[in-house]
Amino acid sequence: MTVRIQRTYSKEKQEGLRILVDRLWPRGVTKESANLHSWFRDIAPSNNLRKQFSHEAGKFQLLRESYLKELSKNPEFQRLLELCKNNDVVLLFPATGTEHNNAVVLKEAIEKEMS
């Protein structure tokens, strides 16, 4: 089992179940070009948390802490963990910041649970 993250807009197609982990559908991406296995819309940070963070790198630690709390209560997280047990997974996110986004935190949480 391997979990990787990738921007939705990347031309490179990594092997594994491709799962969109954002609340909003990425602009300009068709369902065909996304080639998704699943869209886990409800696993993304809450609208309130997403608006507080607003993709500002300086607020990433706040996002991380708050999002981990949300994940601990989110039934979608358990569903995603089940998929990750037997499959390679690529978590797709549309944000331009590749180091400061919810997919980074989600990958960390999955790896912690799987270890």
Backbone as JSON, one array per atom type, in Angstrom:
{
  "sequence": "MTVRIQRTYSKEKQEGLRILVDRLWPRGVTKESANLHSWFRDIAPSNNLRKQFSHEAGKFQLLRESYLKELSKNPEFQRLLELCKNNDVVLLFPATGTEHNNAVVLKEAIEKEMS",
  "N": [[0.85, -1.18, 0.0], [0.65, 2.08, -0.96], [0.56, 5.55, -0.5], [0.14, 8.44, -2.27], [0.39, 11.92, -3.16], [-0.99, 14.26, -5.47], [-1.26, 16.99, -7.73], [-4.34, 17.82, -9.19], [-4.24, 18.86, -11.72], [-1.93, 17.93, -12.85], [-0.02, 16.51, -15.49], [1.18, 14.08, -15.39], [0.37, 10.73, -14.78], [-0.05, 8.94, -12.06], [0.24, 5.6, -10.82], [-2.42, 3.78, -9.33], [-5.39, 3.97, -7.23], [-7.22, 6.73, -8.08], [-8.14, 9.42, -6.25], [-10.12, 12.12, -5.62], [-9.81, 14.61, -3.24], [-11.04, 16.95, -2.4], [-13.36, 19.52, -1.55], [-14.52, 21.02, -3.55], [-15.12, 20.8, -7.06], [-12.43, 20.66, -9.35], [-11.62, 23.47, -11.35], [-12.06, 23.59, -14.85], [-11.47, 20.93, -15.32], [-12.43, 17.94, -16.72], [-14.64, 15.16, -16.12], [-13.8, 12.93, -17.5], [-11.08, 13.47, -18.1], [-10.03, 13.63, -15.56], [-10.09, 11.04, -14.65], [-10.98, 9.48, -12.38], [-11.21, 7.29, -9.54], [-12.75, 7.67, -7.3], [-14.58, 10.34, -5.68], [-14.03, 11.87, -2.83], [-15.62, 13.93, -1.44], [-16.63, 14.79, 1.03], [-14.57, 14.34, 2.77], [-12.86, 16.38, 2.78], [-11.58, 19.42, 4.31], [-13.84, 21.22, 6.46], [-16.16, 23.74, 5.28], [-15.92, 26.09, 6.77], [-13.34, 25.82, 7.95], [-11.8, 25.65, 5.64], [-12.19, 28.21, 4.55], [-11.05, 29.78, 6.58], [-8.35, 29.03, 6.42], [-7.62, 29.56, 3.71], [-5.6, 28.98, 1.82], [-3.19, 30.04, 2.75], [0.13, 29.88, 3.5], [1.25, 30.49, 5.98], [-0.75, 29.87, 7.74], [-0.87, 27.18, 7.83], [-0.23, 25.33, 9.89], [-2.3, 25.71, 11.69], [-4.44, 24.86, 10.06], [-3.67, 22.16, 9.76], [-3.79, 21.09, 12.42], [-6.51, 21.56, 13.09], [-7.82, 20.23, 11.02], [-6.99, 17.57, 11.38], [-8.39, 17.01, 13.72], [-11.01, 17.17, 12.74], [-10.94, 15.02, 10.95], [-10.74, 12.84, 12.68], [-13.33, 12.47, 13.49], [-14.71, 11.93, 11.24], [-16.61, 9.87, 9.21], [-16.01, 9.25, 6.57], [-13.27, 9.16, 6.5], [-12.61, 6.7, 7.65], [-13.65, 5.03, 5.69], [-11.98, 5.67, 3.55], [-9.55, 4.77, 4.6], [-10.0, 2.01, 4.54], [-9.94, 1.53, 1.77], [-7.28, 2.14, 1.31], [-5.91, 0.09, 2.55], [-5.54, -2.14, 0.88], [-4.73, -1.18, -1.56], [-2.81, 0.85, -3.84], [-2.86, 4.33, -3.61], [-3.72, 7.48, -4.94], [-3.97, 10.64, -3.86], [-5.77, 13.29, -4.93], [-5.58, 16.78, -5.45], [-6.6, 20.17, -6.04], [-5.26, 22.53, -5.37], [-2.74, 25.09, -5.71], [-0.55, 25.25, -4.07], [1.74, 22.92, -3.21], [2.81, 21.94, -0.88], [1.39, 22.85, 1.27], [-1.49, 22.0, 1.92], [-4.71, 20.35, 2.21], [-4.48, 17.67, 1.35], [-1.88, 16.91, 1.95], [-1.98, 16.78, 4.74], [-3.96, 14.85, 5.04], [-2.73, 12.59, 3.88], [-0.65, 12.23, 5.71], [-2.19, 11.58, 7.99], [-3.38, 9.17, 7.17], [-1.14, 7.54, 6.8], [-0.19, 7.44, 9.41], [-2.28, 6.08, 10.71], [-2.11, 3.64, 9.39], [0.28, 2.58, 10.15]],
  "CA": [[0.0, 0.0, 0.0], [1.37, 3.35, -1.06], [-0.29, 6.73, -0.63], [0.85, 9.58, -2.85], [-0.47, 13.07, -3.46], [-0.7, 14.84, -6.78], [-2.18, 18.03, -8.18], [-5.33, 17.38, -10.15], [-3.88, 19.38, -13.04], [-0.67, 17.34, -13.32], [-0.14, 15.66, -16.69], [1.68, 12.75, -15.02], [-0.66, 9.87, -14.2], [0.55, 7.96, -11.17], [-0.52, 4.35, -10.68], [-3.19, 3.62, -8.1], [-6.75, 4.51, -7.22], [-7.16, 8.19, -8.1], [-9.23, 9.89, -5.39], [-10.18, 13.56, -5.41], [-10.07, 14.82, -1.81], [-11.35, 18.36, -2.22], [-14.8, 19.76, -1.49], [-14.96, 21.64, -4.8], [-14.6, 20.19, -8.28], [-11.4, 21.55, -9.92], [-12.02, 24.22, -12.54], [-11.48, 23.23, -16.13], [-11.17, 19.51, -15.39], [-13.6, 17.12, -17.04], [-14.65, 13.86, -15.44], [-13.0, 11.99, -18.28], [-9.64, 13.75, -17.95], [-9.64, 13.38, -14.17], [-9.9, 9.59, -14.54], [-11.09, 9.22, -10.94], [-11.86, 6.12, -8.96], [-13.75, 8.21, -6.37], [-14.48, 11.71, -5.2], [-14.35, 11.91, -1.4], [-15.91, 15.34, -1.21], [-16.88, 15.07, 2.45], [-13.37, 14.15, 3.57], [-12.14, 17.66, 2.74], [-11.87, 20.28, 5.47], [-15.15, 21.89, 6.46], [-16.14, 25.04, 4.61], [-15.43, 27.07, 7.73], [-11.89, 25.66, 8.06], [-11.24, 25.99, 4.33], [-12.19, 29.67, 4.41], [-10.06, 30.31, 7.53], [-7.01, 28.74, 5.91], [-7.52, 30.34, 2.49], [-4.36, 28.64, 1.13], [-2.08, 30.85, 3.24], [1.14, 28.98, 4.07], [1.45, 30.83, 7.38], [-1.84, 29.3, 8.54], [-0.91, 25.74, 7.59], [-0.23, 24.57, 11.14], [-3.69, 25.79, 12.17], [-5.22, 23.94, 9.22], [-3.26, 20.79, 10.08], [-4.34, 20.71, 13.73], [-7.97, 21.55, 13.04], [-8.25, 19.2, 10.07], [-6.8, 16.26, 12.03], [-9.53, 16.84, 14.64], [-12.18, 16.86, 11.92], [-10.8, 13.66, 10.41], [-10.98, 11.84, 13.72], [-14.77, 12.31, 13.64], [-15.28, 11.84, 9.9], [-16.77, 8.49, 8.76], [-15.37, 9.09, 5.26], [-11.86, 8.82, 6.74], [-12.56, 5.24, 7.83], [-13.9, 4.45, 4.37], [-10.75, 5.85, 2.78], [-8.55, 3.86, 5.17], [-10.28, 0.67, 4.02], [-9.42, 1.48, 0.4], [-5.82, 2.22, 1.36], [-5.33, -1.14, 3.09], [-5.21, -3.11, -0.16], [-4.53, -0.51, -2.84], [-2.04, 2.08, -3.96], [-3.82, 5.42, -3.71], [-3.23, 8.82, -5.29], [-4.88, 11.67, -3.38], [-5.72, 14.42, -5.86], [-6.0, 18.07, -4.91], [-6.43, 21.19, -7.06], [-4.53, 23.71, -4.88], [-1.44, 25.34, -6.33], [0.47, 24.99, -3.05], [1.9, 21.47, -3.1], [3.29, 21.58, 0.45], [0.48, 23.36, 2.29], [-2.87, 21.75, 1.53], [-5.36, 19.29, 2.98], [-4.02, 16.35, 0.92], [-0.66, 16.64, 2.71], [-2.41, 16.4, 6.08], [-4.69, 13.6, 4.9], [-1.72, 11.54, 3.66], [-0.01, 12.03, 7.02], [-3.14, 10.89, 8.88], [-3.53, 7.8, 6.67], [0.1, 6.8, 7.1], [-0.15, 7.25, 10.87], [-3.25, 5.04, 11.03], [-1.71, 2.37, 8.78], [1.56, 2.07, 10.71]],
  "C": [[0.89, 1.23, 0.0], [0.34, 4.46, -1.2], [0.57, 7.86, -1.16], [-0.15, 10.72, -3.03], [-0.03, 13.66, -4.79], [-1.72, 15.93, -7.08], [-3.11, 17.46, -9.25], [-4.92, 17.75, -11.57], [-2.58, 18.79, -13.6], [-0.92, 16.44, -14.53], [0.33, 14.24, -16.4], [0.55, 11.95, -14.37], [0.01, 8.79, -13.37], [-0.37, 6.75, -11.05], [-1.23, 4.31, -9.33], [-4.59, 4.16, -8.26], [-6.66, 6.03, -7.11], [-8.39, 8.73, -7.37], [-9.12, 11.4, -5.19], [-10.59, 13.8, -3.96], [-10.31, 16.3, -1.52], [-12.86, 18.53, -2.26], [-15.35, 20.29, -2.81], [-14.34, 20.92, -5.99], [-13.59, 21.16, -8.9], [-11.85, 22.19, -11.23], [-11.3, 23.7, -13.78], [-11.12, 21.76, -16.29], [-12.46, 18.74, -15.69], [-13.52, 15.8, -16.27], [-13.79, 12.85, -16.18], [-11.5, 12.22, -18.07], [-9.16, 13.5, -16.53], [-9.37, 11.89, -13.93], [-9.91, 9.13, -13.08], [-11.67, 7.84, -10.64], [-13.02, 6.61, -8.08], [-13.51, 9.68, -6.12], [-14.96, 11.7, -3.76], [-14.54, 13.37, -0.99], [-16.01, 15.67, 0.29], [-15.68, 14.8, 3.35], [-12.53, 15.43, 3.62], [-12.43, 18.46, 4.01], [-13.23, 20.95, 5.33], [-15.03, 23.23, 5.75], [-15.57, 26.13, 5.51], [-13.89, 27.01, 7.82], [-11.21, 26.04, 6.75], [-11.15, 27.5, 4.14], [-11.19, 30.33, 5.36], [-8.64, 30.17, 6.99], [-6.72, 29.55, 4.65], [-6.18, 30.18, 1.77], [-3.17, 29.52, 1.53], [-1.1, 29.94, 3.99], [1.36, 29.25, 5.56], [0.38, 30.26, 8.31], [-1.88, 27.77, 8.44], [-0.96, 24.94, 8.88], [-1.62, 24.57, 11.77], [-4.58, 24.84, 11.38], [-4.94, 22.5, 9.63], [-3.93, 20.32, 11.37], [-5.86, 20.58, 13.69], [-8.49, 20.44, 12.13], [-8.07, 17.81, 10.66], [-7.93, 15.99, 13.02], [-10.79, 16.49, 13.86], [-12.11, 15.43, 11.39], [-11.11, 12.59, 11.44], [-12.46, 11.55, 13.93], [-15.48, 12.04, 12.31], [-15.39, 10.38, 9.44], [-16.15, 8.22, 7.38], [-13.89, 8.71, 5.42], [-11.71, 7.32, 6.92], [-12.77, 4.51, 6.51], [-12.65, 4.54, 3.49], [-9.65, 4.93, 3.3], [-8.75, 2.44, 4.66], [-9.75, 0.51, 2.59], [-7.89, 1.42, 0.4], [-5.17, 0.92, 1.84], [-4.84, -2.09, 2.0], [-4.88, -2.49, -1.51], [-3.49, 0.6, -2.74], [-3.05, 3.18, -4.23], [-3.1, 6.71, -4.07], [-4.3, 9.81, -4.85], [-4.71, 12.9, -4.26], [-6.28, 15.67, -5.22], [-5.76, 19.14, -5.97], [-5.57, 22.38, -6.64], [-3.17, 23.85, -5.56], [-0.3, 25.07, -5.35], [0.61, 23.49, -2.81], [2.37, 21.02, -1.72], [2.33, 21.96, 1.56], [-0.96, 23.22, 1.81], [-3.42, 20.57, 2.31], [-4.89, 17.89, 2.59], [-2.75, 15.94, 1.66], [-1.02, 16.12, 4.1], [-3.13, 15.05, 6.03], [-3.74, 12.42, 4.7], [-1.02, 11.2, 4.97], [-0.91, 11.23, 7.96], [-3.32, 9.43, 8.46], [-2.31, 6.98, 7.05], [0.23, 6.52, 8.59], [-1.08, 6.09, 11.27], [-2.82, 3.67, 10.51], [-0.44, 1.79, 9.39], [1.36, 1.3, 11.99]]
}
